[in-house]
Amino acid sequence: MRLALVTDAWHPQQNGVVRVLDSVLRLLEADGHEIDVISPEQFTTFPCPTYPEIPLALLPGKILANKLESIAPDAIHLATEGPLGWSARSWCLRNKFPFTTAYHSKFPEYLQKRTGVPLFIPYAGMRHFHAPSAGVLVPSPNVFTELQDWKFKGLKLWSHGVDQSVFKPGPKTAFESLPRPIFLNVGRVTVDKNLEAFLDLDLPGTKVVVGSGPQRAALIAKYPDAHFVVVSGDEALAACYNGADVFVFPSRTDTFGLVMLEALACGVPVAAYPVTGPKDVIGDSSAGVLSEDLRQAALDAMSIDPSSCVKRATEFPWSTVKDQFVANLAPQAGT
């Protein structure tokens, strides 16, 4: 099968969307599928408002149409709701070509936090984008239910995974010069990640934030006692996870939270709020503590056996994610 993957999020961006797409595509190619990725670096771009590190394609319609016609794919998947996603959606509708979409990020909640716009407005836009999709892939049962409540149709479950050949228990040497215990967060440093809820906690030892984003400079200035790190590559990232004692995930708006799985695979327990994302990753396992009292959750998580964390991570292999993705595609008739 030849697949055209259209995504506004791609390398060199470092985020959960890119991680998921890259991991699945590698497995698809190993199975003999041909994958053509259409992403922003193939177009003239402009910086995303409020997040200039992310480039967005500028008026991509004609070039994107030429690319899709040249590729002549058997199936098309639109991974994001940005300029490329909307342009590809228009092309598919004009040409009566079926396509699937994915709901990776709670963009309406992000927009609300940045602008104060009522949630129903961006959710109406998201519902409109996904309405013609042959299948809207969602990463967890809780997101599935939330989108049902917002009247989305055609929802399909599509879990996420972790590579345990990369993220696995290792020595706690990454932050050996810092006072322990180490309470870690990894991810984009943006307003929707609710990092201040973590950094405000009265905890012993050291709080460490690994990642970049538009809120980083402000948080560094506001929290001089916290330790902020930017790393490159999975090996360095795995070392950061292993250097921690507890992974603290303060976000209330993630659809999944892939970083929690990576921490668990390294044997690091999770402390989080009992919301969508953590409820799906931790579930009823003993790999983390979910509580509205995030401080107490972080302290209680310190007593969790690392083997329980690793065991929970084994329930999320990328091979299952790949198989679900293929099963949910909507190839053009006759292919």
Beta strands, then each sheet from edge to edge (+ up, - down):
strand 1: 2-6
strand 2: 34-38
strand 3: 45-48
strand 4: 51-57
strand 5: 75-78
strand 6: 100-102
strand 7: 136-138
strand 8: 155-157
strand 9: 182-186
strand 10: 206-210
strand 11: 227-229
strand 12: 246-249
strand 13: 270-272
strand 14: 288-290
sheet 1: 2+ 1+ 5+ 6+ 7+ 8+
sheet 2: 3+ 4-
sheet 3: 11+ 10+ 9+ 12+ 13+ 14+
end
